[in-house]
Amino acid sequence: FRKTYNEQQRIIDDTRRTVEQSAQKLQEQLRTKAGDATITAATDETRQAAANLVKAQETRSQTLRGLLNPKQYAKYILFELRFQEIMRRVMDRRRGE
């Protein structure tokens, strides 16, 4: 389980970095008042990167489902949801400091 989880998490982390880079590029295009075509291309790139992140997360979830029994998988799903919520709160607090 752990090996598979870590492999899938690496993919998600890499994909998340791509999303962040794309979003920064898009933000820069807006800041510099780039042309519509450039902004459209950067927007499409960012949306595709975000879609890839969702796909990577779903792939991890489905892969792990095949490794866990129903109760273990249910606990995993609840853990992931709670962890994401905790991280969101932590980040919100950090931004408020």
VEXDOVEX-876241 format. One line per field, with one value per atom (N, C-alpha, C): residue in three letters; atom name; y, x, z. Coordinates in nm, 2 decimals. Each point is the difference from the previous one (the first is absolute). Layout:
! VEXDOVEX-876241
residuo <- [ALA; ...]
atomo <- [CA; ...]
py <- [Y; ...]
px <- [X; ...]
pz <- [Z; ...]
This chain:
! VEXDOVEX-876241
residuo <- [PHE; PHE; PHE; ARG; ARG; ARG; LYS; LYS; LYS; THR; THR; THR; TYR; TYR; TYR; ASN; ASN; ASN; GLU; GLU; GLU; GLN; GLN; GLN; GLN; GLN; GLN; ARG; ARG; ARG; ILE; ILE; ILE; ILE; ILE; ILE; ASP; ASP; ASP; ASP; ASP; ASP; THR; THR; THR; ARG; ARG; ARG; ARG; ARG; ARG; THR; THR; THR; VAL; VAL; VAL; GLU; GLU; GLU; GLN; GLN; GLN; SER; SER; SER; ALA; ALA; ALA; GLN; GLN; GLN; LYS; LYS; LYS; LEU; LEU; LEU; GLN; GLN; GLN; GLU; GLU; GLU; GLN; GLN; GLN; LEU; LEU; LEU; ARG; ARG; ARG; THR; THR; THR; LYS; LYS; LYS; ALA; ALA; ALA; GLY; GLY; GLY; ASP; ASP; ASP; ALA; ALA; ALA; THR; THR; THR; ILE; ILE; ILE; THR; THR; THR; ALA; ALA; ALA; ALA; ALA; ALA; THR; THR; THR; ASP; ASP; ASP; GLU; GLU; GLU; THR; THR; THR; ARG; ARG; ARG; GLN; GLN; GLN; ALA; ALA; ALA; ALA; ALA; ALA; ALA; ALA; ALA; ASN; ASN; ASN; LEU; LEU; LEU; VAL; VAL; VAL; LYS; LYS; LYS; ALA; ALA; ALA; GLN; GLN; GLN; GLU; GLU; GLU; THR; THR; THR; ARG; ARG; ARG; SER; SER; SER; GLN; GLN; GLN; THR; THR; THR; LEU; LEU; LEU; ARG; ARG; ARG; GLY; GLY; GLY; LEU; LEU; LEU; LEU; LEU; LEU; ASN; ASN; ASN; PRO; PRO; PRO; LYS; LYS; LYS; GLN; GLN; GLN; TYR; TYR; TYR; ALA; ALA; ALA; LYS; LYS; LYS; TYR; TYR; TYR; ILE; ILE; ILE; LEU; LEU; LEU; PHE; PHE; PHE; GLU; GLU; GLU; LEU; LEU; LEU; ARG; ARG; ARG; PHE; PHE; PHE; GLN; GLN; GLN; GLU; GLU; GLU; ILE; ILE; ILE; MET; MET; MET; ARG; ARG; ARG; ARG; ARG; ARG; VAL; VAL; VAL; MET; MET; MET; ASP; ASP; ASP; ARG; ARG; ARG; ARG; ARG; ARG; ARG; ARG; ARG; GLY; GLY; GLY; GLU; GLU; GLU]
atomo <- [N; CA; C; N; CA; C; N; CA; C; N; CA; C; N; CA; C; N; CA; C; N; CA; C; N; CA; C; N; CA; C; N; CA; C; N; CA; C; N; CA; C; N; CA; C; N; CA; C; N; CA; C; N; CA; C; N; CA; C; N; CA; C; N; CA; C; N; CA; C; N; CA; C; N; CA; C; N; CA; C; N; CA; C; N; CA; C; N; CA; C; N; CA; C; N; CA; C; N; CA; C; N; CA; C; N; CA; C; N; CA; C; N; CA; C; N; CA; C; N; CA; C; N; CA; C; N; CA; C; N; CA; C; N; CA; C; N; CA; C; N; CA; C; N; CA; C; N; CA; C; N; CA; C; N; CA; C; N; CA; C; N; CA; C; N; CA; C; N; CA; C; N; CA; C; N; CA; C; N; CA; C; N; CA; C; N; CA; C; N; CA; C; N; CA; C; N; CA; C; N; CA; C; N; CA; C; N; CA; C; N; CA; C; N; CA; C; N; CA; C; N; CA; C; N; CA; C; N; CA; C; N; CA; C; N; CA; C; N; CA; C; N; CA; C; N; CA; C; N; CA; C; N; CA; C; N; CA; C; N; CA; C; N; CA; C; N; CA; C; N; CA; C; N; CA; C; N; CA; C; N; CA; C; N; CA; C; N; CA; C; N; CA; C; N; CA; C; N; CA; C; N; CA; C; N; CA; C; N; CA; C; N; CA; C; N; CA; C; N; CA; C; N; CA; C; N; CA; C; N; CA; C; N; CA; C; N; CA; C]
py <- [-0.12; 0.12; 0.13; 0.00; 0.12; 0.04; -0.10; 0.02; 0.06; -0.07; 0.05; 0.14; 0.03; 0.13; 0.10; -0.03; 0.10; 0.03; -0.11; 0.02; 0.09; -0.03; 0.09; 0.14; 0.01; 0.14; 0.08; -0.07; 0.07; 0.06; -0.08; 0.04; 0.13; -0.01; 0.11; 0.12; -0.01; 0.11; 0.07; -0.09; 0.06; 0.07; -0.06; 0.07; 0.13; 0.00; 0.12; 0.11; -0.04; 0.10; 0.06; -0.08; 0.04; 0.10; -0.03; 0.09; 0.14; -0.01; 0.13; 0.08; -0.07; 0.07; 0.06; -0.07; 0.05; 0.12; -0.01; 0.11; 0.13; -0.02; 0.11; 0.06; -0.08; 0.05; 0.08; -0.05; 0.07; 0.13; 0.00; 0.12; 0.10; -0.04; 0.09; 0.06; -0.09; 0.05; 0.11; -0.02; 0.10; 0.13; -0.02; 0.12; 0.08; -0.06; 0.07; 0.04; -0.02; 0.03; -0.05; -0.13; -0.08; 0.00; -0.03; 0.00; -0.12; 0.02; -0.10; -0.14; -0.02; -0.13; -0.07; 0.08; -0.05; -0.03; 0.08; -0.02; -0.13; -0.01; -0.12; -0.13; 0.01; -0.12; -0.04; 0.11; -0.03; -0.05; 0.05; -0.04; -0.15; -0.03; -0.14; -0.09; 0.04; -0.08; -0.02; 0.10; -0.01; -0.09; 0.01; -0.08; -0.15; -0.03; -0.13; -0.06; 0.08; -0.04; -0.04; 0.08; -0.02; -0.13; -0.02; -0.12; -0.13; 0.02; -0.11; -0.03; 0.10; -0.02; -0.09; 0.04; -0.07; -0.15; -0.01; -0.14; -0.08; 0.06; -0.07; -0.04; 0.09; -0.03; -0.12; 0.00; -0.10; -0.14; 0.01; -0.12; -0.06; 0.09; -0.05; -0.07; 0.07; -0.06; -0.13; -0.02; -0.12; -0.11; 0.04; -0.10; -0.05; 0.09; -0.05; -0.08; 0.03; -0.07; -0.15; -0.03; -0.14; -0.07; 0.08; -0.06; -0.01; 0.06; 0.01; -0.07; -0.05; -0.06; 0.12; -0.02; 0.11; 0.09; -0.06; 0.09; 0.08; -0.06; 0.07; 0.11; -0.02; 0.10; 0.11; -0.03; 0.11; 0.08; -0.06; 0.08; 0.08; -0.05; 0.08; 0.12; -0.02; 0.12; 0.10; -0.04; 0.10; 0.07; -0.08; 0.07; 0.10; -0.03; 0.10; 0.12; -0.01; 0.11; 0.09; -0.07; 0.08; 0.07; -0.07; 0.05; 0.13; -0.01; 0.12; 0.11; -0.02; 0.10; 0.07; -0.09; 0.05; 0.09; -0.05; 0.08; 0.13; 0.00; 0.13; 0.10; -0.05; 0.09; 0.05; -0.09; 0.05; 0.11; -0.03; 0.10; 0.13; -0.01; 0.12; 0.08; -0.07; 0.07; 0.07; -0.07; 0.05; 0.13; 0.00; 0.12; 0.11; -0.03; 0.10; 0.06; -0.06; 0.05; 0.13]
px <- [0.08; -0.08; 0.09; 0.09; 0.08; 0.08; 0.06; 0.08; -0.09; -0.12; -0.09; -0.05; -0.03; -0.05; 0.11; 0.12; 0.11; 0.03; -0.01; 0.02; -0.11; -0.13; -0.11; 0.01; 0.05; 0.01; 0.11; 0.10; 0.11; -0.06; -0.08; -0.07; -0.09; -0.07; -0.09; 0.08; 0.11; 0.09; 0.05; 0.05; 0.06; -0.11; -0.12; -0.11; -0.04; 0.00; -0.04; 0.11; 0.12; 0.10; -0.02; -0.04; -0.04; -0.11; -0.10; -0.12; 0.05; 0.08; 0.05; 0.09; 0.08; 0.08; -0.09; -0.10; -0.09; -0.08; -0.04; -0.08; 0.09; 0.13; 0.09; 0.02; 0.02; 0.01; -0.12; -0.12; -0.12; -0.01; 0.03; 0.00; 0.10; 0.11; 0.10; -0.05; -0.07; -0.05; -0.11; -0.08; -0.10; 0.07; 0.10; 0.07; 0.07; 0.05; 0.07; -0.09; -0.13; -0.10; 0.03; 0.03; 0.03; -0.13; 0.02; -0.11; -0.10; -0.11; -0.11; 0.04; 0.07; 0.04; 0.10; 0.09; 0.10; -0.07; -0.10; -0.07; -0.09; -0.06; -0.09; 0.09; 0.12; 0.08; 0.05; 0.03; 0.04; -0.11; -0.12; -0.12; -0.03; 0.01; -0.03; 0.11; 0.12; 0.11; -0.03; -0.04; -0.03; -0.12; -0.11; -0.11; 0.03; 0.09; 0.04; 0.08; 0.09; 0.08; -0.09; -0.10; -0.09; -0.08; -0.04; -0.07; 0.09; 0.12; 0.10; 0.02; -0.01; 0.02; -0.12; -0.12; -0.12; 0.01; 0.04; 0.02; 0.10; 0.11; 0.10; -0.05; -0.08; -0.06; -0.10; -0.07; -0.10; 0.07; 0.11; 0.08; 0.05; 0.05; 0.06; -0.12; -0.11; -0.11; -0.04; -0.02; -0.04; 0.11; 0.13; 0.10; 0.00; -0.01; 0.00; -0.13; -0.11; -0.12; 0.02; 0.09; 0.02; 0.09; 0.07; 0.09; -0.06; -0.11; -0.06; -0.13; -0.04; -0.13; -0.10; -0.13; -0.10; 0.02; 0.02; 0.01; 0.13; 0.11; 0.12; -0.01; -0.06; -0.02; -0.08; -0.11; -0.09; 0.08; 0.08; 0.09; 0.10; 0.05; 0.10; -0.07; -0.12; -0.07; -0.03; -0.05; -0.02; 0.12; 0.11; 0.13; 0.04; -0.01; 0.04; -0.09; -0.13; -0.08; 0.03; 0.02; 0.03; 0.14; 0.09; 0.14; -0.01; -0.07; -0.01; -0.06; -0.11; -0.06; 0.09; 0.08; 0.09; 0.11; 0.05; 0.10; -0.05; -0.13; -0.06; -0.01; -0.04; 0.00; 0.13; 0.10; 0.14; 0.05; -0.03; 0.04; -0.07; -0.13; -0.08; 0.05; 0.04; 0.06; 0.13; 0.08; 0.13; -0.01; -0.10; -0.02; -0.06; -0.07; -0.05; 0.10; 0.12; 0.10; 0.07]
pz <- [0.00; 0.00; 0.00; 0.09; 0.02; -0.13; -0.06; -0.12; -0.11; -0.02; -0.10; 0.03; 0.13; 0.04; -0.03; 0.04; -0.02; -0.15; -0.08; -0.15; -0.05; 0.04; -0.05; 0.05; 0.13; 0.05; -0.07; -0.04; -0.08; -0.13; -0.06; -0.13; 0.03; 0.11; 0.04; 0.03; 0.08; 0.03; -0.12; -0.10; -0.12; -0.08; 0.00; -0.08; 0.07; 0.13; 0.08; -0.03; -0.01; -0.03; -0.14; -0.09; -0.14; 0.00; 0.09; 0.01; 0.06; 0.10; 0.06; -0.10; -0.08; -0.10; -0.11; -0.04; -0.10; 0.05; 0.12; 0.06; 0.02; 0.04; 0.00; -0.13; -0.10; -0.14; -0.04; 0.03; -0.04; 0.08; 0.12; 0.08; -0.06; -0.04; -0.06; -0.13; -0.08; -0.12; 0.02; 0.10; 0.04; 0.05; 0.08; 0.06; -0.11; -0.10; -0.10; -0.12; 0.02; -0.10; -0.13; 0.00; -0.13; -0.08; -0.13; -0.09; 0.03; -0.06; 0.02; -0.03; -0.12; -0.04; 0.10; 0.06; 0.09; 0.13; 0.05; 0.12; -0.02; -0.11; -0.03; 0.00; -0.06; 0.01; 0.14; 0.08; 0.13; 0.09; -0.03; 0.07; -0.03; -0.13; -0.04; 0.07; 0.00; 0.06; 0.15; 0.07; 0.14; 0.03; -0.09; 0.02; -0.03; -0.10; -0.03; 0.12; 0.05; 0.11; 0.12; 0.03; 0.11; -0.02; -0.13; -0.03; 0.02; -0.04; 0.02; 0.15; 0.08; 0.14; 0.06; -0.04; 0.04; -0.05; -0.12; -0.06; 0.08; 0.04; 0.08; 0.13; 0.06; 0.13; -0.01; -0.11; -0.02; -0.03; -0.07; -0.03; 0.13; 0.09; 0.13; 0.07; 0.01; 0.08; -0.06; -0.13; -0.06; 0.02; -0.01; 0.02; 0.14; 0.10; 0.14; 0.03; -0.07; 0.03; -0.03; -0.10; -0.04; 0.10; 0.09; 0.10; 0.14; 0.02; 0.14; 0.00; 0.11; 0.02; 0.01; -0.01; 0.01; 0.12; 0.12; 0.12; 0.00; -0.04; -0.01; -0.10; -0.12; -0.10; 0.05; 0.07; 0.06; 0.10; 0.08; 0.10; -0.08; -0.10; -0.08; -0.06; -0.06; -0.06; 0.11; 0.11; 0.11; 0.05; 0.01; 0.03; -0.10; -0.13; -0.10; 0.01; 0.02; 0.01; 0.12; 0.11; 0.12; -0.01; -0.06; -0.01; -0.09; -0.11; -0.09; 0.07; 0.08; 0.08; 0.10; 0.07; 0.10; -0.07; -0.11; -0.08; -0.04; -0.05; -0.04; 0.11; 0.12; 0.12; 0.03; 0.00; 0.03; -0.09; -0.13; -0.10; 0.02; 0.03; 0.02; 0.12; 0.11; 0.11; -0.03; -0.08; -0.04; -0.08; -0.09; -0.08; 0.09; 0.10; 0.09; 0.10; 0.01; 0.09; -0.05]
